């Protein structure tokens, strides 16, 4: 799933893509899911693409990162 999120953001600049992936992971993934992914990263990141890896490093380096939620919603 992390690679799919990376693919979605891959059309943006590298910096924006990493931020977007990190924002998504912090916003929508449970701490347990992020911890499992971080553990995978620490053991070689097999199967994990570059942008999701960088986003996980971004989150690891910025434990106080607060996700930015878009305005509005689908309540319409």
Buried (B, 14 or more C-beta within 10 A) or exposed (E): EBBEBBEBBBEBEEEEBBBBBBBBBBEEBEEEEBEEBBEBBEEEBEEBBBBBBBBBBBBBEEEEBEEEEEEEEEEE
